[in-house]
Amino acid sequence: MATHKSALKRVRQTLRRTQVNRRNLSRLRTQIKSLRKTLTSGKADEASKNLKATIALIDASVTKGVIHRNAANRHKSRLTKRVNALRQKAPSAA
């Protein structure tokens, strides 16, 4: 365990930042899971709304340094592709 005053402060800061990062990452994963669940249910209009919120959260996560920019772009691309495919399928089924 650290004994210097500055090292003790560093430990406190690290613990606090770890909690914040975990909370943000958990929120992001939950939002992505929610969108995927909506996609599997087949509700195109709900998925479109959910996609907008998910992309906003992904972008915020990049800004906060929770995930890498390239990983965020990959998530956004794949999720958007799935929502668009669902939208294409929905009008023909109705």
C-alpha positions in Angstrom: 0.0 0.0 0.0 1.1 3.5 -0.7 2.5 5.6 2.1 3.3 8.9 0.6 0.6 11.6 0.7 0.6 12.0 -3.1 0.5 8.3 -3.7 -2.5 7.9 -1.3 -4.3 10.6 -3.2 -3.5 8.9 -6.5 -5.1 5.7 -5.1 -8.2 7.6 -4.1 -8.4 9.2 -7.5 -7.9 5.9 -9.3 -10.7 4.3 -7.3 -13.0 7.1 -8.1 -12.2 7.2 -11.8 -12.6 3.4 -12.0 -16.1 3.6 -10.5 -17.1 6.3 -13.0 -15.7 4.4 -16.0 -17.4 1.2 -14.9 -20.7 3.0 -14.5 -20.4 4.6 -17.9 -19.4 1.3 -19.6 -22.2 -0.5 -17.9 -24.7 2.1 -19.1 -23.4 1.8 -22.6 -23.6 -2.0 -22.7 -27.1 -1.9 -21.2 -28.2 0.5 -23.9 -26.7 -1.6 -26.7 -28.4 -4.7 -25.3 -31.7 -2.9 -25.2 -31.4 -1.9 -28.8 -30.4 -5.5 -29.8 -33.5 -6.8 -27.9 -35.7 -4.3 -29.8 -34.2 -5.4 -33.1 -34.9 -9.1 -32.3 -38.5 -8.2 -31.4 -39.0 -6.7 -34.9 -40.3 -3.3 -33.9 -38.8 -1.0 -36.6 -40.1 2.4 -35.3 -39.0 1.6 -31.7 -35.6 0.5 -32.9 -35.1 3.7 -34.8 -35.8 5.8 -31.7 -33.6 3.5 -29.6 -30.8 3.7 -32.2 -30.7 7.5 -31.9 -30.3 7.3 -28.1 -27.7 4.5 -28.4 -25.6 6.5 -30.9 -25.7 9.5 -28.6 -24.5 7.4 -25.7 -21.8 5.8 -27.8 -20.5 9.2 -28.9 -20.6 10.4 -25.2 -18.6 7.3 -24.2 -15.9 8.1 -26.8 -15.7 11.7 -25.4 -15.3 10.4 -21.9 -12.6 7.9 -23.0 -14.7 4.8 -22.0 -14.3 3.2 -25.5 -12.0 3.8 -28.5 -13.2 5.9 -31.4 -12.8 3.0 -33.9 -14.8 0.6 -31.6 -17.5 3.2 -31.3 -17.7 3.6 -35.1 -17.9 -0.2 -35.5 -20.8 -0.4 -33.0 -22.6 2.4 -34.7 -22.1 1.0 -38.2 -23.3 -2.5 -37.3 -26.3 -1.4 -35.3 -27.4 1.1 -38.0 -27.1 -1.6 -40.6 -29.4 -3.9 -38.6 -31.9 -1.1 -38.0 -32.0 -0.2 -41.7 -32.4 -3.9 -42.6 -35.4 -4.1 -40.2 -36.9 -1.0 -41.7 -36.6 -2.5 -45.2 -38.3 -5.7 -44.0 -41.1 -4.0 -42.0 -43.0 -2.2 -44.8 -43.1 -5.4 -47.0 -44.4 -7.4 -44.1 -47.3 -5.0 -43.3 
